[in-house]
Amino acid sequence: MLMARSKCPSCEHSAFEAVPVVNKTGQSFCLIQCVSCGTVVGAIDDVKVTSIVRKAEKKLNRFLDKLSPPVAALRKKDKQEN
């Protein structure tokens, strides 16, 4: 089953980006906007964005570690060098 592809309500472009902003009271959040025209289509609390990114990173790392022992060995070597 394919998911519907989201489109910008203004220009119908289908690529979006998260732009970090801080309001006058100092609260951090991310605006979700169209890459093409900049129309804002949503806002997410910065804490939630950080949490989502960390969860995705953990899932990706587990997936990469399961691919094969040589890939896992390369990843460990890269972490040690950085």
Contacts in CASP RR format, 6 or more apart in sequence:
PFRMAT RR
TARGET T0000
AUTHOR 0000-0000-0000
METHOD contacts of the structure
MODEL  1
MLMARSKCPSCEHSAFEAVPVVNKTGQSFCLIQCVSCGTVVGAIDDVKVT
SIVRKAEKKLNRFLDKLSPPVAALRKKDKQEN
5 14 0 8 1.000
6 14 0 8 1.000
6 16 0 8 1.000
7 13 0 8 1.000
7 14 0 8 1.000
8 14 0 8 1.000
8 16 0 8 1.000
8 34 0 8 1.000
8 36 0 8 1.000
8 37 0 8 1.000
8 39 0 8 1.000
8 41 0 8 1.000
9 39 0 8 1.000
9 41 0 8 1.000
10 34 0 8 1.000
10 37 0 8 1.000
10 39 0 8 1.000
11 34 0 8 1.000
11 36 0 8 1.000
11 37 0 8 1.000
11 39 0 8 1.000
13 34 0 8 1.000
13 35 0 8 1.000
13 36 0 8 1.000
13 37 0 8 1.000
15 34 0 8 1.000
15 35 0 8 1.000
15 36 0 8 1.000
16 32 0 8 1.000
16 33 0 8 1.000
16 34 0 8 1.000
16 35 0 8 1.000
16 41 0 8 1.000
17 32 0 8 1.000
17 33 0 8 1.000
17 35 0 8 1.000
18 30 0 8 1.000
18 31 0 8 1.000
18 32 0 8 1.000
18 44 0 8 1.000
18 49 0 8 1.000
19 30 0 8 1.000
19 31 0 8 1.000
19 32 0 8 1.000
19 33 0 8 1.000
20 28 0 8 1.000
20 29 0 8 1.000
20 30 0 8 1.000
20 46 0 8 1.000
21 28 0 8 1.000
21 29 0 8 1.000
21 30 0 8 1.000
21 31 0 8 1.000
22 28 0 8 1.000
23 29 0 8 1.000
27 46 0 8 1.000
28 46 0 8 1.000
29 43 0 8 1.000
29 44 0 8 1.000
29 45 0 8 1.000
29 46 0 8 1.000
29 49 0 8 1.000
30 43 0 8 1.000
30 44 0 8 1.000
30 46 0 8 1.000
30 49 0 8 1.000
31 40 0 8 1.000
31 42 0 8 1.000
31 43 0 8 1.000
32 40 0 8 1.000
32 41 0 8 1.000
32 42 0 8 1.000
32 43 0 8 1.000
32 44 0 8 1.000
33 39 0 8 1.000
33 40 0 8 1.000
33 41 0 8 1.000
33 42 0 8 1.000
34 41 0 8 1.000
61 75 0 8 1.000
64 71 0 8 1.000
64 72 0 8 1.000
64 75 0 8 1.000
65 71 0 8 1.000
65 72 0 8 1.000
65 75 0 8 1.000
END
